[in-house]
Amino acid sequence: METARRLPRLSFGSGGIEQGSRPLPEEVAVALSFNGSTQAVMMATPADLTDFAYGFALTEGIATPDQIDSVEIVPAGDGIDVQVWLTDDAEKRLAARRRTMAGPVGCGLCGIDSIEQAMRPVAHVAPSPLRMTPAQVMRAVASLIDRQPLHDQTRAAHCAAFWTPEGLVAAREDVGRHNALDKLVGHVIRAGYPQGAVVLTSRVSIDMVQKVCALGAPILIAVSAPTAHAVDLAEEAGLTLIALARPDRFEVFTHSDRVTETAHVR
């Protein structure tokens, strides 16, 4: 399925009215079904859906990668059904997770039926030797420019990327910021990359912190600002949170010891 489609439009400006067209991202209903039962329905960009399944399963506490037997992408009327089949030992976790998420792409908590689920304990980030210099942080942000083809085409997509000392090694895009991050997480765990930093084009809310901590990445870099509670959560989890990042500046909110003048992975 195409990820973008060109549609006609009228352009109004100082030069008058012009007819033309503009490419816009596709947005389709994607059902995430586990062992035959739909667990979530997300409005998403129809790309990298196997990565989406792996990432969503991990970051939502449904299953670890080794508990996924298979993933099948099945067209379903006007949408897509991503059918994930889990091992027997994941059944109990699946039954405990009662989440149906049918809602707008901007909401990461649609369908959660209790405050406890929304504010679930965050996974603590294990001690890490990973360090980044200020120059590396700024280069990671600058490198995002070359890793967002859907955004370049449409100006309507978020990006989540993964940095290692070799630079940005992966990136995923979606109309939803949570979807982009889940797709990236799925790709990272399937590819087996070494420890690195997650780089986001979006703001940082508590659910984005929860997802990065589920991946185990020790550093999160974001172009936009975090919420106050996201900072609290990152501090509690041992996550280095860098935000308002640009190619020439950034701000560190938690665990600044991982930003040093000498980068190293001991």
N, C-alpha and C positions, 0 to 999 in steps of 0.2 A: 504494500500500500504506500502511496506517495506520502511524504512528510510535509509537503507544501503544495499549494495550488494557486495559480494566478487568477485573480478575479477582477472584473471591470470596476472602475471607480471614477468619480469626478474630483478633480483637484481645484480648490479655490485658493487664490492668492492675489498678490498685488498685480500680477500679470493677467488676471482674469480667470476664467474657468477653462480647464483643460480636461479632455477625456483621455483615459488611459487605463492601465491595469496595475495591480500590485500583487506580488506573491505573499500569501498568508499561510501560517502553519496549519496543518490538519490537526483536529482534535476529535478523538473518537472515544467511545466508551470501551474501556478495557476491564474485563472481569478477571480477577485473580481467584482461581478455584483450586482448593487443596483437597485432594482425595475425593473429588466429586462434589464438594460443597463450596459454593461461592463465599469467599471471605471478604472481598472488597470489590467495589466497582469504582474505577478512577477515570476521569477524563484525562487523556494522555496523548502524546505524540506516538503514532504507531511505528516505533522503531526500537531496536534493542530490547525486545520484550522478554527474551530469555534472561538477560541481565537483570531486567526489572523484577522478574519472579524471584531470582536468587537474592537480590538485594532487599526486596520487600520482606521475604521470609525471615531473613536475618535481623533486619532493623526493627521489625515488628514483633520479634520474639516468638515466631511461629516454628522455625526450624533452622538448624545450622546446615551448611552446605553438604556435609556428609549424610544428612538425613533426607536429602532430595534424591529420589530414584530417577525421575525423568520430568521433562517439561515439554509440553506440546502446545503449539500456537494454532488455535482453531477459529476460523471465521465464524461469526455468529450473528447473522442478520446485519444490523447496522453497526455492529461492534466486533470485538475480538474477545474470545475466551482463552485465557492463558491457563491451561490445565497442568497443575503441579501435583505429582504423585510422591508421597512421602513414605519413608520407612515406618515400620510398625512402632518403633520407639518414639516417633514424633506424634503419635495419635493423641496422647494425653495432653501435650502442649497445644495441639490444634483445638481440642475440645475446650481448653481453658481460655482460649483467645476468642472472645465473642465480639468481633468488630466488623461492621458493614459500613463501608465508606462510600456513599453515593452523594457527591456534592461538588462544588466548584473547585477548580484547580488551586486556588489560593489558600485553601483550608487544609491543614495537615491533621486535624483532629476530628473531622466530620464523622459522625456515627459512633464515636466512643460513648458508652452508656454509663460511665461513672467518673467521678473526679479522680478516684484512685488510679484508673487506667491512664488518664491524661497526665497525671503527675507521678507516674511510675518511677521507681528508683532507677537511676542512670547507671550503666555499666562503668566501673572504674577503669580508667586507662592505665595499663601496666607501665611501670617505670621504663623509660626508653632512652637510648643513647642518642637519638636523633636530635640534631641541632641545625638551625638555619642562621645564616648571616643576614643582616638587614638587606644587603644587596640581593641575596637569593630570594628573599620574600618579595621584593619589588620586581625582580625578574619573573617570578612565578606569576604575579598578577599581570605583568605586561605580556606574558606569553599567551594569556587567555585570548587575546585578540585574534590569534591565528588558529584557534581551536573551536570556533563557533560558526560553522557554515550556515546552520539554520537561522541563527540570529542575524547573521550578515544578510541573508536573503530576505528575512521577514521582519526583523526588529521586534520579534514577539516570542522569544524563547529564552529560558534560563539555561545555564551551563554549570556543571560540576566537574571538576578536573582533579587529577591525582599527581602530586609532585614527589619525585625522589631526587637524590643528589644528581641524577643524570638529566633532570629537567621534568617537564610535564610529560608523563608517559601515557596518559589516557584522559579522555573527556567524553561526557555524555550530555545531550541536550534534550529538553522537553518543555512543553508549555507550562508545566507545573514544576516548581522548584523542588518539591519533595520527590517527585517522580525522577527528575534529573539526578538527584543524589542517590536514590535507590538503584537506578540503572548503573551509576558509577560504582557503588558498593558491590553490586552483583558482578560487574566486570572485574573489579580488583580481586575479589576472593576467588573467582574462577581462574584468573590469570596467575595468581600466586605472587603478586608483586611484593617486594620487601617493604618495610615500614616507610611511610611517607606522610605528606600533608595533603589534606583535602582543601581545594580552592573553589570558592563559590562566587557566583555573580549576584547572589540574592542576599536579603537580610538574614540574620541569624536569630531564630526563635528557639524555644526549648526543644521542640521536636527535631530540629536540625541537629542540635547538640546531642540528643539521645541517639540519633542515627549514626553520627560520626563516632560516638563512643562505642556503639555496638560493633562498628568496623574495627575499632581498636587503634585508629590513627591518633597520634599524640598531638598533632597540630591542626588547627582549623583556621583558614585564611578566608576572609569574606570582603567583598567590595563594599557592601552596605554595612549598616550599624547593627549591633545586637540588641535584643531586649535586655532589660535589667535582670530578669529571671534567668535568661540564657547565660548571662555572665555568672550568676550565682551557681548555676548547675555545672558550668565548665570548671569553675574553681573547685567545687566539691568532687568532681570526677577526675581531676588531675589533667585536664585538657588545656593546652595552650590556645587561647582564643585571640586571634588577630583580626581586626576589622577596620572598616573605612580605609581599605588598602588601595593604593594607587601605585603606578610605576615609579613615583618619586616620594612616597610617604606612606605611613600606616600607623595604627595605634594598637598596643598590646594591652589586653584587659586582664588576662590571667596567666599564671605560670610563665613569666617572662624569661626564666632561666634558659629556656630552649632557644631564645634568640640571642646569639653571641657573635662576637667579631670573628670567631674562628669556628666554622662549621665542621662537624665531625660526627661520625657514627662509630662509637667505641665498640 
